[in-house]
């Protein structure tokens, strides 16, 4: 394992620009549709990308609650494995429930909290009746395909470590630490882990936690993914633009602003990451689990995915 993120396969092979991600997904969709031109049945439409990411995140979280030894870091690892995999393989050619179970099974191994394959498959079948798989061999085959697609580059660096190192620097209270941790959890429903280093995501979470905590402005995704009002993107952008005013908002925020001004942290990345999180929370308000589940069921039925 590369102790330094910058020397890791994550930095060298799995960090993209937004245009690169868009190009990869566009090419994948084009190739899939092109290969399907001669078929009588066209691929059914996919759910909105962020809604699909929210669906996978919430379902993996529900699954983890049934298993007390699954850590949050394993959930984060599984979500990144899924994002990387679906940059290479069309979702409509897969069984998403089998992929979710497999990604979490592999992530638990990598995070040194392994689950027995029979236990994983049994719990997955109870969690997702749509899974349609009862043989452990199928999960093993899927694990091999996942590892192969990811080119055996499975070690990840997460923002939680950076959060732990920086929370003392900024004197975060217990509630602010918890809020920042929850924002990092929610960030895995975005592309931030494919776009920026872990410390950028951690600093963004700290910034939002410090800004939101005094007013109790908890984003929609944090309260068990409820439909409570989201933070507006204009509020976050105004906060980022007005550092002079922010310094008057309190000692913690002033210390954070001074630290950012003196550091070599990429402020454009911080701004963009904040906007991505605000956009996610706005999207969360229009999220319908039922609509996404029905779209996946239709996709699997019409595509004859097993």
N, C-alpha and C positions, 0 to 999 in steps of 0.2 A: 504494500500500500504506500502511495506517495504521501508522506506526512505534510508536504506543502501542496496546497491546492493548485498552485501554478504549474507544478510538475506532474499533475495527475492527468489521467485519461479524460476525466470530466472536463478539465480546462482545454485540453488539446484536441479532443475529438467530439465533445458533446456540448459545446457552447457556440451559439449561433447569433447572427443578427436577425432582426425581424424580417428583413427581406429574404434572407436565406431560409427561414422557417416557412414563409409564404410560398417560396419557390418549391421547396420540398413537398409541401402539401398539395400545391397545384399540380406538380408533376405526377404525384401519386394518384390524384383524382383523374387526371387526363389519361394516364396509362390504364387505369382500371376501367374507365368508360370506353376507351379505345379497344381494349381487349374484349369488351362485352358487346361491341357493335353488332356482331353476328347472332347474338342471342335474342330469342323472342322476348324474354323477360328482362327488362332493364333493372339496374340496381335501384332499390327504393331510396328515397332521400334520407340523409342523416339528420339527427338532431343538431341544433346550434352547438358549435364547438365548446363554448364555455358551459352551456347547460349540461352537455355530456360529461365534462370534467367535474362539475359539481355533483352530478349523479354518481360517478365512480367514487369520488371522495367520500360522500355521505354514506354510500353503501359499504365501503371498506371500513369506515369508522364504526358503523353499526356492527359489522362482523367482528371487529377488534374488541368491542364491548363484551362479546360472548366469550372471549379468551383473555383472561386477566394478564397473561404473560406476554401479550403483544404490545410492544412499546410504540410510542408515537413516531420514533425515528424509523421503525420498520414500515409503518404506514407511509411515511414520506418517501422512503426508498421505493416501495411498491409503486407509488404514483409516478415517480420519475421513470421507472422501468417501463411502465405503460406508455408514457409520453414518448419515450425514445422508440419503443416498438412500433407505435402507430405513426411514426414518421417514415417507417419503412414498409409497413403492411397496411392495406386498406381494411378499415374496421369492418366493412361489409363482407369480408372474406373470413371473418373470425367469429368465434363464440366469445363475446365480451365477458361473460360471467366466468367462463373457464380461464380466460386470460387474467381476470382480477384475482381469482383464487390462486393461480400459478404465480403471479407476480408477488403476491403477499407471502406465499409459501417460500419462494426463493429469497425474498427480502428478509424474512425471519431467519433464514440460514445465515445470510450475510451479516446480519446484526447480532448473531450469536444468541438468538432466542428461538431455536428451531421447533417446529411442530411436526408431529408424526404425519406422514402423508395420508393415512387413513382418517385421522382426526380432522385434518384440513379439508379433505374431500367431503366427509360427513357433515361438518359444519357448513361448508359451502352449499351442499345440497339442501340443507334446512333453510339457509339464508336466501338462496336463489332457486326456487323450484324450476325456473327456466333453464337451469344449468344443463340438465339432460345428460349428465355423465355419472356413471356409478363405478367405473373401473379405475383403480389407482393408476393403471398403466397409461391412461389417457392424460392424466395430470403430469405424469413423468415425461411423456412425449412432448407435451406442451412446454414443460420446463426446458427440455433440450432445445426446442425451437426458439424459445425466448432467449436463452443464453447464446445460441448461435447468431440470432439476429442482432443482439447487442455486442457481438464479437468478444464475448467473455470479459468485457470491461464493466465490472459490476460494483467497484468500490466508489462510494459517493462521499462528498463533503457537504454537510448540511449547515444551514444558518444558526442552528441551536448553539453550536460551540461559540460562534462569534457573539451571540446574544449573551451567553454566560460570561464571556470576557469583558463585554462592554457595559453590562448593567451596573457593575460597581463603579466604573468610570463616570457614569452619568448619575449615579445615586438613585437608581430607580427603586420605587417602593414595591411592595409585594403585589399590589393590584396592577401597577404598570408593567411589572415583569410578566404577570399572567396574561395581560392584554397583548403585550408584544409577542409572547409565545403563541397565543391564539391567532394573531395576524400572520405569523410565519406558517402555522398550520394551514390557514386559508390560502396562502400564497401558492400552494401546490395545486390549486384549481386553476392557476394561470400558467403562462409560459415563462415566468420569471426564472425558474430553475434552469431553463434552457438558454436564457439570455444573459444572466449576470452572475458574478461570483457570489458565494454565500454571504460575505460580509455586507454586500450592497443590500441584500434582502433583509438582513438583520438590522442594519441602520435604518432602513425604511420602516420596519416594524417598530423600532424604538421611537422614531420621529412621530409616527401616527399614534402610538400609545401615549406619548407625552402630550401631544396636541389634543387628543380626544378625551383623556382621563379627567381633566378638570371639569368638563361639561357633561360627562357621562355619555358622550356620543358614541356608543358602541355600534359598530357596523352590523349589518344584517346577518352576516355569516357567523358572528361570534356567539350569539345567543341560541345555541343548538340549531343554527341555520334557520332561524325563524324569519318571519316576514316583516320584522320591525324596520323602521325607516333607515335607509342607507345614507352614508355621508355623501354630499354632493361633490362632484369633481371640481366645480368652481371654488368651493371652500378650500379644498386641498391645494389647488394651484395658487390661490391667493395667499395661503399660508406659506407656501414655498417661495413665492416671489417677494414676500414682505419680511425679510429677515430682520430689518431694523425694528419693525413693529413687534415681531415675535419676541425679541429680546426683552421687551417690556412685559411679556405675558407671565413671567415667572422665572425663578433662578434655574430650574432644570432645563427649561426650554432655551434660556439664554446661554447656558453652558453648552448645550448641544449645538446651538447655532455657532458659537465661537469655535468649538472643536471642529465643526465641519468647515468653517472658513479657513482654519489654520492647517487642516489636514490635506492630504493629496487624494482624498476620495473623489471619485467621479460624480460631480453634482448633477450632471445631465442624466446619469443613470439613476440617481436617487429620485429626481423629479419624475422620470419616466416610470420607475417602479411604483411610486406613489400613485400616479395616474392609473396604472394598471390595476392596483388594488381598489381604488375608488370605482373604476369601471366594473370590476368584478362584483362589488357590493351592489351597484346599481343593477347589474344583470341578475343578481340573485333575487331581487324583488320580483322579477318576472318569471322565475324558475318554477316549473311544474314537474314534479317527479313522475306523476302519472303520464304526462305527455311523452317524456323521454323513455319511460319503460315501454309504453305502447309502440313507440317508434322503433326501439330495439327489437321488440317481439316481432313486429312486422318485417323488419330487416332480416331477422333470423329465419322466419317462416318462408318468405319469398326467396331468400337466397339459399334455402335448404341447408343452413349452417347447423352442424352437429357438434 
